[in-house]
Amino acid sequence: MEVYPFSGELILKAISFFQMMFRLCRKAVGNLLRHSLKDASLQLLEV
């Protein structure tokens, strides 16, 4: 296995990038869940 001098830096950049994407996705999913829960509870109250 060849080791390139810049592979570590690239891996760190990729990890930080994926962490950022994960946070954004988690925030978006949280907002979606919160909105859908609100809608569901409103529908339950209307029945």
NORWOPE-V904329 format. One record per run of one state. SS is the DSSP state (hx for helix, st for strand, lp for the rest). FROM is the first residue (numbers start at 1). TO is the last residue. If there is no record, write none. Layout:
SS FROM TO
SS FROM TO
This chain:
lp 1 6
hx 7 46
lp 47 47
